[in-house]
């Protein structure tokens, strides 16, 4: 048996797995956001910011979301982050998944069910983020900011993500966005959730394989 070192190979040797993981993660992310809306206990920090900006400048919610994404992409430049197909897919797939989830799920009006839905949405959102970032086909604009800052500063994903979410939350609240108990839970819980799931789902090339000599 002879050993072949594959440690330097890119992940292109298994594209089906990577694309499947990317789109599954994005779809789950959109579904988790729809579940959060149906829980009715507060928006996630970025949507608090989007809502606050919408009330201030008079553009539609979707337009503000797109503009915010472009501004965040500009912040990638000093961090030397490179967009990928996942960056583009992030916008399209998540939007479709959110709409589908909202069309299928009814409003949740019982308090205990709202709490369960809110907690589930945060956990699923953290898993989804780890899954599609772990496919390594390009993170979404906001997740690229997270990974870029973590790489540049040496801080943990948990600390960086929590810091970003809290900063966005405060800014959105100051602009008039709606904040609820679910918003606080998301801001504090999403960083630890992503860090917990990421090591299990991030794709890595195997270091060695055995071939017949």
JOQUI-V24852 format. One record per residue. NEAR is the number of other C-alpha atoms within 10 Angstrom. Layout:
# JOQUI-V24852
NEAR
NEAR
This chain:
# JOQUI-V24852
8
9
11
11
12
12
12
9
12
10
16
11
10
11
12
10
13
21
17
13
23
28
20
15
27
29
24
25
29
27
26
27
26
23
27
27
23
21
27
19
21
21
25
25
27
23
21
26
27
25
24
22
23
20
14
12
9
10
13
13
15
13
12
20
20
13
12
18
16
13
13
17
19
14
17
19
12
10
16
10
20
13
16
13
14
23
20
14
18
22
17
14
20
22
19
14
20
20
14
15
20
18
10
9
13
11
13
16
11
9
12
11
12
20
18
11
21
28
19
16
26
28
18
23
27
26
25
29
24
26
28
31
27
23
24
19
21
22
28
25
24
22
18
22
23
24
20
22
21
18
15
11
10
10
13
17
22
19
15
20
27
20
16
18
24
18
15
20
25
16
18
22
17
13
18
18
23
20
20
13
13
25
25
18
16
26
23
19
20
24
23
18
22
24
19
15
18
20
13
12
16
16
18
14
14
12
11
11
12
10
9
6
6
